[in-house]
Structures are given as structure tokens and as C-alpha cells.
Amino acid sequence: MSELITAELVDLDLSAATKDAAARSLAERMVAAHRVTDLDGFLADVAAREAQMPTGLDGGIGIPHCRSEHVSAPTLAFGRSARGIDFGAADGPADLIFLIAAPAGADDDHLTILSGLARRLMDPEFTAALRAGDDPGTVAALIRGEEPAPETEAAPEAADVPEGKAPEAGAPERAASPADDGDGAPFRIVAVTSCPTGIAHTYMAAESLTAAGRAEGVEVTVETQGSAGFSKLDPAVIAAADAVIWAHDVEVREKARFRGKPLVDVGVKAGINRPAELIAEARRKAERGEISAVPEGGDGPEAGDGGGSGADGAHFGVRLRTYLMSGVSYMVPFVAAGGLLIALSFAIGGYEIADAKSVADHFVWGQADSWAALLNQIGSAAFGFLVPVLAGYIAYGMADRPALVPGFVGGAIALTVEAGFLGGLVAGLLAGAVVMAIQRVPVHPTLRGIMPVLVIPLIASAVVGFLMFIVVGKPIAALQGALTDWLNGLSGSNAVILGVVLGLMMCFDMGGPLNKVAYAFAVGGLADPTDGSLKVMAAVMAAGMVPPLALALATTVRKKLFTKTERENGRAAWVLGASFITEGAIPFAAADPLRVIPSVMAGGAVTGALSMAFGCTLRAPHGGIFVVPLIGEPFLYLLAIAAGTLVATALVVLLKGARRTAAVPAGEGAATAPEARVSATA
């Protein structure tokens, strides 16, 4: 680790009171060492990583870290705080803070060394030596592995690892052979650890699990799926295992390797903080003879976030959101393609083109109406897949490929019984649940090959079809009809309130779950358009344009409130906002959430309310200002967007300006007060 940390990157008297200030203080040392090229840009990347999951660990450790294009060389800075700094750990503040900076294209060797540090942080004698050190150079040498390690019993698996080096990144790690448990065979566990960045938590969880295995007399072999890639566990090792532990915050790769075994599925922090509990739970499941519901075929869809996707991994609400977002993410391309084709057909041939004869029977090359009818019918065909795709991929998100057939079948039946968008949601959840239940049933090994391609789709489709046709289809259709009638009857204050709610949802997480729920609600109405559903679509798109437009305007009118990187992002945000890409505001929200998010939510609420009050309608599911000719009351629609943008801009400028004034002591210039800069997080 000789090139990663030096005495100049060590602060044994870190005076920062917050994690943001600590990150800034340590990052400034990196800037001084010419390891970081843009302080504020780097801190924004650190904040974005911190927003994914707090980086505090039990035992008084904070490890803020990220990959960033503003890092010129892999770097580690260390700070020791006397009062402690809250990094979100369950047991309280951290006094040992490691800021890890990895270039966007960091090589495997450096990532291997960083992973080695992560493992050593699980050694209490190593952390005790860091707390006792009184010389920056000595502490830096200790972290690099050049100082003698504290007196401790040698770890069996470290015998062949040179001092200061880590095992090869991604290589499976095995705990020392434990004592027999009485029958001559130890209890064996295979584990997989992974985190979004793949630099620290991945390897700390691996070390924690292997150490706990040694203490419990259990043989634990870990596959780390980190940034430097991963080396697969030997199939023979997996076959011999009695149970499986997944400690992950991103989807486990090639998870079908672990099917048919008891599974404990948790977030990566659980692997770090309570490994003994996970091992005990794995043993209990094995004793009960539980068989996991790991899909038979390949990997499932990406989870995207959350701490484990299985039954043990997250709260039901988190898993439900993941399932629904899986369906929505696959549905959106159909919505965008079909909706824009239909909108374009209306622009060429008028709304009556929807009643044109089939172009398969009547098409005249030289007539614009024929081309308009062609576009309309292609778009309508794409839209016809909306509900089945939604249902199919909700089921896929729950139970992988075997659930696709019953999911699509359930979605098609939802259309048949006129249960619409709500029917698709329910059909997808039913299909996933039925397949998961079937997968839990033990089967003879000779039948496993035909289960995912024949038995599961056959049985699950029959069950889901029965439920959708006979049991739940008609009630959902009645509810869908009531919702449609309610939307059609919206007027006055009711319409305005709905516009406010939709605007708040669109702007709260800017492309996240709430944003997607509001968008999915709107595009679901386009499958069977009514006046009410077209108003909802208009309000949703208008509100979704506000955040990037507001931040673009704010960076233009008050440049000094923003970093150089943010001002550059602001120029791009003009185009993103105009194109209805709400995610263009995310860099600003990640850097200063407590000021940016409430401001854009207020602007979105104003825009949504005005759009509904003005009676604006929209038949296109996307397009921003480029589909304004297809909008009902286009002038008032643009006025609503402008009003919300101005409100959001004014609030951002006001809140950031007030903070800047408060941060600069009287008589000092902003340029000389580091605290006056826009921090990485609020």
C-alpha cells in the first residue's frame, strides 16, 4: 500500500463535527497531495455513494469511499476524531475515519490493496493500534503494512499472504478448518458478499464471516463479487455446502449455482455487523431442512438497490418496490415507443385517425392519412403489450425466468377481463408468488431439468389463469372502472389536489421509486385514454420537467452558489429538463439534498396543480417540449412549467444563499472560508 497513504494524508486530531466536514477535511489533504483534481466534484461523488448506504460500521469506523473521475490516483486518507462523528453506524459515532478515493478506472492491483485494508479493519488489534498511534508517519506505515502488526495469534488463512498484501481480489476466502462437530464432518457454509462500489464493504463482510466461522467451528468459504471481478466458488465446494449466505446490496451473479440449499439472504452490512447470527440462522434452516427458492435458470433481473432481495434480505415493502420497479422498467420502452408513435400519428392525421381501417387492407403510399394510420396502428400494437409486459416482468423480478410465462398470461387475461393496469400489477404479483411457492417444493433430481421449462410454467399459468378469470379479475375490473370514472369526473379542487400530489411524487426522488409510481400511474391511463387520464399524463410530465430546469436556471442566475462541476451540469440540465429527463437534477440533489429536494418538490407541486387547473391534456408519454403541439392548452401548459420552475429556482437560491451567508463569518470573503463552499451533502 506504499503509494496509497503518506503521513501528509493522516490527521490524528480531526476536528470536524459532521461526516460532510470530515470528508471535506480529508479530501483537502488529497487535493494538496495532487491526488484529487476537483474537490467539490469529488465530494459530490462521495455524497452520492453515502446516499446509497451509510458507511459507518460497528466498532467506531467510518469508511466514506467512492470511484470518481476527479481522482488521479488511488488514495487513502485517515482521520482520528476525539469526539466521534456520526456515519450512521448502529453502535454510535466513529472515531476512525478512512476516506478511500478510487479513480473511475482503477486497476485491479490497487483495488486488491484497498480490499486488504477493508479486511484488516475487522481485526480489533489493528484498530487498537490506530487509536494508540501518536505519529502520522508511524500510523501511515501501519496502514500500509510496513510497521510490524500488533502481537496476535496468526490467522490460519493469512499464513501464505505476504505482509501488507491482501488475498487476490475476488478469490474465494475460506475460514480455517474447524474442529469436527461430533460426526467427523464440519458444518460447511458458502457465502457471497457484494456492495454497490465493491471497494470496502464487500471485503469487510467476507472477513467478518470467515472470522465468525472460525470462532463458531464452521467452515465458511466466501466469494467476493467486488470491483476487481470475482473468481467463482468451486462447484464441488458449493455442492458440499450445508447452507448459503448472501450478504449483498447488488444482485448476486450466477445465483442459480446455489439453488436447492438453505439460504440466508441479507444486506452486506449484516454480514459485517452480525455474522454469528447469520451463521446460526443458516444452521437452523439446514436443521429444519428448508430449501431455498433460488431460481433454476440463470440470473434474475438487477435489483438495483436494497439489502438483499430474498425473504430474509429486506422488509417486505422494499422487496415489493423492487418487484414493481422491475415491471415498470421493462414496460417503459413499450410505453415510449408506442405512445410517441400514436402521438405522431395524431399530429399528422388528427385524433380521428384512431378509427381508420386496418392498413393491412387499405394503404395508399401517397396519402398522409395512410401513413398516420400506419403509425397509429404500430403504436397501438406496442401499447397492447403494456399490461402483459408489466405483469410478466413483475413476476420475473420475483422468481426469474420460470415466472415469465404465467406473468404474461396473467397480464393478457387482465386485458381480456378489462382489469387494465391494476389487473396487470396483481397478475404479476400472483404469478411471482405462485412460482416461488412451487419452487419451494422438493423434487427428485431427475425432474429438475424440466421444472423451469415445462412443469412450473404449466402449473403456474393454470393457477394464475384460474385466479384472474374466476376470482380476482372482475373485482379488479370494477375497481379499474371506478378509478377511470373518478379521473373523468375530476374538476376544481379535486383535480388541483391530485396535481399537487403527482408533482410532489415526481420531484421527490427524481427517477426513483416514487417518481416511477407516479409515471406508471399516468401511462397506465394511456392504454385506455380518457379526458381524466390525459390530464394526469400532462401533469406528470410537466412536473417531471421542473427539477432539471430549475437547477439549470439557478446555476445561471446565481453562479457563485454552485461549484464549477455543478455549473457544467447546469448547462446540460437545460436540455435534460426540456426533454422530460428528471434525472438531470440528481447530481444537485445528491450534493445538497436538504435544500434542493424540498425546493424542486414545491416547484413540481405548483406545476402539477396548475396543469390540472388549466385542463391541459397529453397523449404522448414522453417528449417534453418536443411534443407541445400534441398538448391540449399548450400555452397554459408552458405557463405551468415556467411557474413551477421559477418557484423551485427561487427557493434553491434562497436556501443556498442563506446557508452561504451563515457559513461565512462577518468580515471574511467566501473564497477564504472553506465552510462557505457548497458541501457535498446537507
Secondary structure, 3 states (H helix, E strand, C coil): CCCCCCHHHEECCCCCCCHHHHHHHHHHHHHHCCCECCHHHHHHHHHHHHHHCCCEECCCEECCEEEECCECCCEEEEEEEEEEECCCCCCCCEEEEEEEEEECCCCHHHHHHHHHHHHHCCCHHHHHHHHHCCCHHHHHHHHHCCCCCCCCCCCHHHCCCCCCCCCCCCCCEECCCCCCCCCCCCCEEEEEEECCCCCCHHHHHHHHHHHHHHHHCCEEEEEECECCECCCCCHHHHHHCCEEEEEECCCCCCHHHHCCCCEEEECHHHHHHCHHHHHHHHHHHHHHCCCCCCCCCCCCCCCCCCCCCCCCCCCHHHHHHHHHHHHHHHHHHHHHHHHHHHHHHHHHHCHHHHHCCCCCCCCCCCCHHHHHHHHHHHHHHHHCCHHHHHHHHHHHHHHCHHHHHHHHHHHHHHHHCCCHHHHHHHHHHHHHHHHHHHHCCCCCHHHCCCHHHHHHHHHHHHHHHHHHHHHHHHHHHHHHHHHHHHHHCCCHHHHHHHHHHHHHHHHHCCCCHHHHHHHHHHHHHHCCCCHHHHHHHHHHHHHHHHHHHHHHHHHHHCHHHCCHHHHHHHHHHHHHHHCCCHHHHHHHHHHCHHHHHHHHHHHHHHHHHHHHHHCCEECCCCCHHHHHHHEECHHHHHHHHHHHHHHHHHHHHHHHHHHHHHHCCCCCCHHHCHHHCCCCCC
